[in-house]
Amino acid sequence: MYLPSFRLDHKTAIVTGAGRGIGRALAIGLAEAGADVVLISRTKNDLENTADTIRQLGVKAYVMTVDVTSREEITACVEEIKESVMSIDILVNNAGINIRSAAADVTDEEWTKIMETNVKSAFMMSQEVGKIMKKQGTGGSILSVSSVAGHVALRTGVAYAASKAALIQMTKVLALEWGKDNIRVNSIGPWYFETPLTEQLLTNDEYLHDILAVTPLNRIGQLNELVGPAILLVSEAGSYVTGQTLFVDGGMTIQGF
Ligand SMILES: NC(=O)c1ccc[n+]([C@@H]2O[C@H](COP(=O)([O-])OP(=O)(O)OC[C@H]3O[C@@H](n4cnc5c(N)ncnc54)[C@H](OP(=O)(O)O)[C@@H]3O)[C@@H](O)[C@H]2O)c1
């Protein structure tokens, strides 16, 4: 047998920002692959909605209302998860925000909020979950949702770009430190997908035209097109892949001129 398994049966995955958009799609996709899923964000109703869909698939869904920028809330939440599940096998750091100020106008508050939500939260979650994975001795897989904006210069705002570049570099260093414990750490870097975060931009015809002009596949991504790459990276199918960022971008980042 050469084909390793893409299935996630008997695994437990934590997904942050699972109430809507990309996080919701990834949580449902992981559940379709067989995983029980712990759903995290600040809005209970959104999470309950995702949980209802997941439970219909015959796996477990746990809802935890947590602000991932708070160390106290993360520590308490990870402790509670540890008590409720057999093992924590997968962490998806997806929660993220953007505030699109021009560089000259970025306030200290905006910079801090973006960095804390997009990078520090992912580090704190990885740190708390990584310690448990290490103690369990069965390895694990951490996947962060970075962005094309962390790799090439875009009109998405300097703070967002810096936060996503930091996430990509954090992925490499955690992979380096935790490889010996068989904890793999990777990231997926989306280009444009239609979610509440991008809704307004994508209804602007001029902006959409500019996006498509630099997208070889000539369309924005569909949420289900992020699920396959994510499953590859967190399942046994990706067992020798670590420290990588897989851009799911319709070819956007391959271009020169
Ligand atoms: N959509 C795209 O085209 C695109 C492209 C590249 C990268 N990304 C990245 O993909 C990720 C998801 O984006 P999206 O488009 O799905 O965004 P979205 O629709 O706005 O969803 C973001 C999710 O993160 C949660 N969240 C935000 N701040 C949080 C906090 N402090 N604590 C806990 N949860 C928090 C939100 O829930 P609450 O507000 O209820 O807490 C929500 O569930 C982000 O990291 C984003 O940067 C998106």
The ligand as an SDF file (V2000), in Angstrom:
LIG
                    3D

 48 52  0  0  0  0  0  0  0  0999 V2000
  -11.1960   35.3280    2.7790 N   0  0  0  0  0  0  0  0  0  0  0  0
  -10.0540   35.4180    2.1190 C   0  0  0  0  0  0  0  0  0  0  0  0
  -10.0370   35.6560    0.9080 O   0  0  0  0  0  0  0  0  0  0  0  0
   -8.7450   35.2230    2.8430 C   0  0  0  0  0  0  0  0  0  0  0  0
   -7.5750   35.2830    2.0870 C   0  0  0  0  0  0  0  0  0  0  0  0
   -6.3520   35.0730    2.7290 C   0  0  0  0  0  0  0  0  0  0  0  0
   -6.3200   34.7850    4.0810 C   0  0  0  0  0  0  0  0  0  0  0  0
   -7.4830   34.7390    4.7970 N   0  0  0  0  0  0  0  0  0  0  0  0
   -7.3880   34.4110    6.2160 C   0  0  0  0  0  0  0  0  0  0  0  0
   -8.2750   33.3610    6.5230 O   0  0  0  0  0  0  0  0  0  0  0  0
   -8.7290   33.4810    7.8700 C   0  0  0  0  0  0  0  0  0  0  0  0
  -10.2440   33.4660    7.8990 C   0  0  0  0  0  0  0  0  0  0  0  0
  -10.7210   34.5280    7.0970 O   0  0  0  0  0  0  0  0  0  0  0  0
  -12.2440   34.6760    6.6860 P   0  0  0  0  0  0  0  0  0  0  0  0
  -12.2540   35.3560    5.3900 O   0  0  0  0  0  0  0  0  0  0  0  0
  -12.9580   33.3910    6.8550 O   0  0  0  0  0  0  0  0  0  0  0  0
  -12.7110   35.7320    7.8170 O   0  0  0  0  0  0  0  0  0  0  0  0
  -14.1360   35.9710    8.5140 P   0  0  0  0  0  0  0  0  0  0  0  0
  -15.2310   35.5010    7.6210 O   0  0  0  0  0  0  0  0  0  0  0  0
  -14.1370   37.3690    8.9870 O   0  0  0  0  0  0  0  0  0  0  0  0
  -14.0650   34.9760    9.7800 O   0  0  0  0  0  0  0  0  0  0  0  0
  -13.1140   35.1950   10.7730 C   0  0  0  0  0  0  0  0  0  0  0  0
  -13.3760   34.2500   11.9290 C   0  0  0  0  0  0  0  0  0  0  0  0
  -12.3920   34.5260   12.9510 O   0  0  0  0  0  0  0  0  0  0  0  0
  -13.0500   34.7400   14.1900 C   0  0  0  0  0  0  0  0  0  0  0  0
  -12.3060   35.6690   15.0400 N   0  0  0  0  0  0  0  0  0  0  0  0
  -11.8430   36.9080   14.7250 C   0  0  0  0  0  0  0  0  0  0  0  0
  -11.2420   37.4660   15.7900 N   0  0  0  0  0  0  0  0  0  0  0  0
  -11.3060   36.5490   16.7970 C   0  0  0  0  0  0  0  0  0  0  0  0
  -10.8810   36.5440   18.1440 C   0  0  0  0  0  0  0  0  0  0  0  0
  -10.2450   37.5880   18.6930 N   0  0  0  0  0  0  0  0  0  0  0  0
  -11.1330   35.4430   18.8980 N   0  0  0  0  0  0  0  0  0  0  0  0
  -11.7740   34.3790   18.3720 C   0  0  0  0  0  0  0  0  0  0  0  0
  -12.2010   34.3190   17.0920 N   0  0  0  0  0  0  0  0  0  0  0  0
  -11.9850   35.4050   16.3230 C   0  0  0  0  0  0  0  0  0  0  0  0
  -14.4350   35.3090   13.7870 C   0  0  0  0  0  0  0  0  0  0  0  0
  -15.4020   35.0790   14.7820 O   0  0  0  0  0  0  0  0  0  0  0  0
  -15.8970   36.1870   15.8460 P   0  0  0  0  0  0  0  0  0  0  0  0
  -15.7480   37.5440   15.2230 O   0  0  0  0  0  0  0  0  0  0  0  0
  -17.2880   35.7710   16.1150 O   0  0  0  0  0  0  0  0  0  0  0  0
  -15.0020   35.9970   17.0380 O   0  0  0  0  0  0  0  0  0  0  0  0
  -14.7420   34.4560   12.5500 C   0  0  0  0  0  0  0  0  0  0  0  0
  -15.2960   33.2260   12.9260 O   0  0  0  0  0  0  0  0  0  0  0  0
   -8.1260   34.7890    8.4060 C   0  0  0  0  0  0  0  0  0  0  0  0
   -6.9560   34.4840    9.1330 O   0  0  0  0  0  0  0  0  0  0  0  0
   -7.7960   35.5570    7.1410 C   0  0  0  0  0  0  0  0  0  0  0  0
   -6.7430   36.4710    7.3260 O   0  0  0  0  0  0  0  0  0  0  0  0
   -8.7010   34.9650    4.2040 C   0  0  0  0  0  0  0  0  0  0  0  0
  1  2  1  0
  2  3  2  0
  2  4  1  0
  4  5  1  0
  4 48  2  0
  5  6  2  0
  6  7  1  0
  7  8  2  0
  8  9  1  0
  8 48  1  0
  9 10  1  0
  9 46  1  0
 10 11  1  0
 11 12  1  0
 11 44  1  0
 12 13  1  0
 13 14  1  0
 14 15  2  0
 14 16  1  0
 14 17  1  0
 17 18  1  0
 18 19  2  0
 18 20  1  0
 18 21  1  0
 21 22  1  0
 22 23  1  0
 23 24  1  0
 23 42  1  0
 24 25  1  0
 25 26  1  0
 25 36  1  0
 26 27  1  0
 26 35  1  0
 27 28  2  0
 28 29  1  0
 29 30  1  0
 29 35  2  0
 30 31  1  0
 30 32  2  0
 32 33  1  0
 33 34  2  0
 34 35  1  0
 36 37  1  0
 36 42  1  0
 37 38  1  0
 38 39  2  0
 38 40  1  0
 38 41  1  0
 42 43  1  0
 44 45  1  0
 44 46  1  0
 46 47  1  0
M  CHG  2   8   1  16  -1
M  END
$$$$
